[in-house]
Amino acid sequence: SYMLAGILTSWIQSRKYYSVLNSVLQIRSPYVVFNTINVQDIIKVEPYTSTKLGINGLYTMRITCSNGKKFYIYPERQEELISALKEINPSIYTSEVYA
């Protein structure tokens, strides 16, 4: 049962994607919306390297909102996502890596 749960979790994680629509960033899979973030609430986007379980690159980006909540994501096209976010909210701080 643990193995089945691990396989299911891996499958869901591998199918996550991100969309920006009507000033809202959605973190979702084809069947489930995991989180919605108002782009106006985002204050910072920075690179992040996950070392959970010794696996580098599990998450590649950390988004910080004005309420202090953090979201860890791994978009394939990071620059495009950041560009879309900054188009809506130009005051988002980004690290020099994304500049």
C-alpha positions in Angstrom: 0.0 0.0 0.0 2.9 2.4 0.7 4.3 1.5 -2.7 1.0 2.3 -4.4 0.8 5.6 -2.6 4.3 6.5 -3.7 3.5 5.6 -7.3 0.3 7.6 -7.2 2.0 10.6 -5.6 4.8 10.5 -8.2 2.3 10.3 -11.0 0.3 13.3 -9.7 3.5 15.3 -9.2 4.8 14.6 -12.7 1.5 15.8 -14.2 1.5 19.2 -12.4 1.4 22.3 -14.5 0.9 26.0 -13.9 -1.4 28.5 -15.6 -1.9 32.2 -15.3 -5.4 33.4 -16.1 -7.2 36.5 -14.9 -4.4 37.5 -12.6 -4.5 34.1 -10.8 -1.7 31.6 -10.9 -3.1 28.0 -10.7 -1.0 25.1 -9.6 -2.9 22.1 -11.0 -3.0 18.7 -12.5 -5.4 17.7 -15.3 -8.0 16.7 -12.7 -7.3 18.8 -9.6 -6.4 22.4 -8.8 -3.9 22.3 -5.9 -3.5 26.0 -5.2 -4.6 29.3 -6.6 -2.5 32.4 -6.0 -3.5 36.0 -6.7 -0.6 37.3 -8.7 -1.0 40.7 -7.0 -0.2 39.0 -3.7 3.2 37.7 -4.9 6.1 39.7 -3.6 9.1 37.5 -4.5 10.1 34.8 -6.9 13.5 33.2 -6.3 15.4 30.0 -7.3 15.2 27.1 -4.9 17.0 23.8 -4.7 15.2 21.1 -2.8 17.4 18.7 -0.9 14.5 16.6 0.4 15.6 13.0 0.4 18.9 14.0 -1.1 17.2 14.7 -4.5 18.4 18.0 -6.0 15.9 19.8 -8.3 12.7 18.4 -6.8 11.5 22.1 -6.8 13.3 24.8 -8.6 11.4 28.0 -7.7 10.0 29.5 -4.5 7.1 32.0 -4.6 6.6 34.2 -1.5 3.3 36.0 -1.0 2.5 39.1 1.0 1.0 37.0 3.8 4.3 35.1 4.2 3.0 31.9 2.6 5.5 30.2 0.4 4.9 27.9 -2.6 7.5 25.6 -4.1 7.1 24.7 -7.7 9.2 23.3 -10.6 8.1 24.9 -13.9 9.8 23.7 -17.1 9.8 27.1 -18.6 10.7 29.3 -15.7 11.5 32.5 -17.6 8.1 32.4 -19.4 6.2 32.0 -16.1 8.1 34.8 -14.4 7.5 37.0 -17.4 3.8 36.3 -17.3 3.7 37.0 -13.5 5.7 40.3 -13.9 3.4 41.4 -16.7 0.5 41.4 -14.2 2.5 42.5 -11.1 5.7 44.4 -12.1 6.6 44.9 -8.4 7.5 41.2 -7.9 11.1 40.9 -6.7 13.1 38.4 -8.7 16.6 37.2 -8.1 19.3 38.3 -10.5 19.2 34.7 -11.8 15.8 35.6 -13.4 16.6 39.2 -14.3 
